[in-house]
């Protein structure tokens, strides 16, 4: 990695969550901080860090910032600074990445199409604090709180608390689907009656009967062998964040 032989004052990522994650992996575990210029279709990580979504305002981070140390996780060996999913949203992300249209409206259209034939899978989640087993519509591994679509999937999450959350969205009746899908890709999803959260420092996700599973990590789809281990690396990434309000 060239950045380990050359020490810039900072590395800036211009793009969405996938680009930010790629750049973050290059500097994780070093003292080189990451700045983000949010130019993607989601920009969930930058929103969680309160980085302005206006490009001119985001550029002010070059000279007006504070350096924050945040946690990162590895999901099946894949680096993540933000969110990962198994289940429904992973399918939507894979379809979205193969399509040509961007933005929240495209997500909602794909989600509506995919829901019709989607069958929830069974998972067993073994963490350092508890074990949960059952059918799930999707599992979100959340080091942060916000989907790129502005949905607060995990309102209590902190990026630097040494823990991550696994948000389980359990199967729900078809009559509830329009409201849940709408909230999942717009806002306010945390109020759902079908959500439970497992707070932990490490986890193993077993998918009975499946040798591999589709996982989206920071907006990029991967097919990973099961079980999928999730590991926390506390305060391992330095971020250029807006200074505290005076």
matplotlib code that plots the C-alpha trace (Angstrom):
import matplotlib.pyplot as plt

x = [0.0, 1.7, 0.1, 2.1, 5.3, 4.1, 2.4, 0.0, -1.7, -5.1, -6.7, -10.0, -12.6, -14.9, -17.9, -20.4, -20.2, -18.3, -15.7, -15.4, -15.0, -12.3, -10.3, -10.9, -9.5, -6.3, -5.7, -7.3, -4.9, -2.7, -2.6, -3.6, -7.2, -9.9, -11.9, -15.1, -16.6, -20.1, -20.7, -22.5, -26.1, -26.3, -23.6, -24.8, -21.4, -20.8, -24.3, -23.6, -20.4, -22.4, -20.3, -22.2, -23.8, -23.1, -19.8, -18.5, -19.3, -17.7, -14.5, -14.2, -13.1, -9.6, -9.0, -11.8, -12.1, -11.6, -10.0, -12.3, -11.3, -14.1, -14.7, -14.5, -15.7, -14.8, -17.6, -16.5, -13.0, -14.4, -13.6, -16.6, -16.8, -20.6, -23.3, -23.6, -26.7, -27.7, -31.2, -33.5, -31.5, -28.5, -30.6, -31.8, -28.3, -27.0, -29.8, -29.3, -25.6, -26.3, -28.8, -28.1, -30.5, -29.4, -31.2, -33.8, -36.6, -34.6, -34.1, -37.8, -38.8, -36.3, -37.4, -41.1, -40.3, -38.1, -40.5, -43.1, -41.0, -38.7, -38.5, -37.0, -34.1, -33.3, -30.3, -28.5, -26.6, -24.1, -22.7, -20.5, -23.6, -26.5, -27.7, -30.7, -32.1, -35.1, -36.4, -35.4, -36.4, -33.0, -30.1, -28.3, -24.8, -24.7, -21.6, -23.6, -27.2, -28.2, -28.8, -27.7, -31.4, -31.6, -33.3, -32.3, -32.0, -30.2, -30.9, -28.8, -25.6, -22.4, -19.4, -16.9, -18.4, -16.5, -19.7, -21.9, -25.5, -27.2, -30.6, -33.0, -36.1, -38.3, -40.9, -44.0, -47.5, -48.1, -50.6, -47.7, -45.3, -46.2, -45.6, -42.4, -40.9, -41.7, -40.1, -37.1, -36.2, -37.4, -37.3, -38.5, -37.9, -36.7, -40.3, -41.2, -42.8, -40.8, -37.3, -35.0, -31.4, -28.4, -25.6, -22.2, -18.5, -18.2, -20.7, -21.0, -23.9, -24.8, -27.2, -28.3, -28.2, -26.3, -22.6, -22.5, -24.6, -25.1, -23.9, -23.7, -20.9, -20.8, -22.9, -21.0, -22.5, -20.3, -21.0, -19.3, -18.8, -20.8, -20.7, -19.9, -17.8, -18.1, -15.3, -14.9, -11.7, -12.3, -11.3, -9.2, -10.0, -9.3, -11.9, -11.9, -15.2, -16.8, -15.6, -18.0, -20.5, -19.4]
y = [0.0, 3.2, 5.3, 3.4, 4.7, 8.2, 10.3, 12.9, 15.3, 13.7, 11.6, 12.8, 10.5, 12.2, 9.9, 7.8, 5.2, 2.7, 5.2, 6.5, 2.9, 2.1, 5.2, 4.5, 1.0, 2.5, 4.6, 2.5, 1.8, 4.8, 8.4, 9.7, 11.1, 10.6, 13.5, 12.9, 15.0, 13.5, 13.0, 9.6, 8.5, 7.7, 9.3, 7.6, 7.7, 11.4, 12.1, 10.2, 12.3, 15.5, 16.4, 19.0, 17.5, 20.7, 20.3, 23.9, 23.5, 20.0, 21.4, 23.7, 20.5, 21.1, 24.0, 23.8, 20.4, 18.3, 14.8, 12.1, 8.5, 6.1, 2.4, 0.1, -3.4, -6.4, -8.5, -11.8, -10.3, -7.3, -3.9, -1.7, 1.8, 2.1, -0.5, -4.1, -6.1, -9.7, -10.4, -8.1, -4.9, -6.8, -8.1, -4.5, -3.1, -5.8, -5.0, -1.2, -1.5, -3.4, -0.8, 2.6, 4.8, 6.3, 8.0, 7.0, 6.6, 3.8, 2.1, 2.2, 0.9, -2.0, -2.8, -2.9, -5.3, -7.6, -7.8, -9.7, -12.9, -12.4, -15.3, -14.5, -16.7, -18.3, -17.1, -17.8, -14.8, -15.7, -12.6, -12.0, -11.1, -13.3, -15.7, -15.1, -17.5, -17.2, -16.0, -12.5, -10.3, -8.7, -8.2, -4.9, -4.8, -1.2, 0.6, 3.8, 4.9, 6.1, 4.4, 6.4, 7.1, 9.1, 6.3, 6.1, 2.3, 2.4, 5.6, 4.8, 3.9, 5.8, 5.5, 5.5, 3.5, 0.2, -1.6, -2.3, -3.4, -6.1, -4.9, -7.7, -7.0, -9.9, -11.2, -9.1, -9.6, -8.5, -5.9, -4.1, -4.2, -0.9, 1.1, -0.8, -0.6, 3.1, 3.8, 1.6, 3.7, 7.1, 7.8, 6.9, 3.1, 2.8, 2.9, -0.5, -3.2, -5.8, -4.7, -6.0, -5.0, -7.0, -4.8, -6.5, -6.4, -9.5, -11.8, -14.9, -15.1, -18.7, -19.3, -22.9, -24.8, -22.1, -22.4, -18.7, -15.6, -12.3, -9.4, -5.8, -3.9, -0.1, -0.2, -2.9, -6.5, -9.5, -13.3, -14.5, -18.0, -18.9, -18.5, -14.7, -13.4, -9.8, -8.2, -4.7, -2.6, 0.3, 3.8, 2.5, 5.2, 8.9, 11.2, 14.9, 15.9, 19.4, 21.2, 21.4, 24.3, 27.3]
z = [0.0, -1.2, 1.5, 4.1, 2.5, 1.8, 4.6, 3.2, 5.6, 4.7, 2.0, 0.5, -1.1, -3.7, -4.2, -2.3, 0.4, -1.7, -2.7, 0.9, 2.2, -0.4, 0.7, 4.3, 4.0, 2.6, 5.8, 8.5, 11.3, 10.4, 11.6, 8.1, 8.4, 5.7, 4.4, 2.4, -0.4, -0.8, -4.5, -4.5, -4.7, -0.9, 1.1, 4.3, 6.1, 5.4, 6.8, 10.0, 10.4, 9.9, 6.8, 4.7, 1.6, -0.3, -2.1, -1.4, 2.3, 2.4, 0.9, 4.0, 5.8, 4.2, 6.6, 9.2, 10.8, 13.9, 13.6, 15.0, 15.6, 14.7, 14.8, 11.7, 11.3, 9.1, 7.7, 6.4, 6.1, 4.1, 5.5, 6.4, 7.8, 7.7, 7.1, 5.8, 5.1, 4.5, 3.1, 1.3, 1.0, -0.2, -3.1, -3.8, -3.7, -6.1, -8.6, -8.1, -8.8, -12.1, -13.2, -14.8, -12.8, -9.5, -6.6, -4.0, -6.5, -8.3, -4.9, -4.2, -7.6, -7.4, -3.8, -4.8, -7.7, -5.6, -2.6, -4.6, -4.9, -1.9, 0.7, 4.1, 5.1, 8.5, 10.4, 13.6, 15.1, 17.8, 19.5, 22.6, 24.5, 23.2, 20.5, 18.2, 15.7, 13.4, 10.1, 9.0, 6.2, 6.5, 8.9, 9.0, 10.6, 11.7, 12.8, 12.1, 12.1, 8.6, 5.3, 2.3, 1.6, 4.9, 6.8, 10.5, 10.7, 14.0, 16.0, 19.1, 17.2, 17.7, 15.4, 18.2, 21.0, 20.4, 19.6, 16.5, 16.3, 14.3, 13.4, 12.6, 10.5, 11.1, 8.5, 8.5, 7.0, 3.5, 4.6, 6.4, 3.4, 1.7, 4.8, 5.8, 2.3, 2.2, 5.6, 4.8, 1.7, 2.9, 6.6, 10.1, 9.9, 13.4, 14.7, 13.1, 15.3, 13.4, 14.4, 17.1, 17.8, 19.1, 20.4, 20.4, 19.8, 17.6, 15.9, 13.8, 11.4, 10.4, 7.4, 7.7, 4.5, 2.6, 1.8, 0.7, 1.2, -0.6, 1.6, 0.7, 2.5, 2.3, -0.9, -2.7, -3.1, -2.2, -2.1, 1.0, 2.4, 5.6, 8.4, 8.2, 11.1, 12.1, 14.0, 15.5, 15.3, 17.8, 16.9, 14.0, 11.4, 11.7, 10.0, 9.1, 10.6, 11.0, 14.1, 17.0, 16.7, 18.8]

ax = plt.figure().add_subplot(projection="3d")
ax.plot(x, y, z, "-o")
ax.set_aspect("equal")
plt.show()
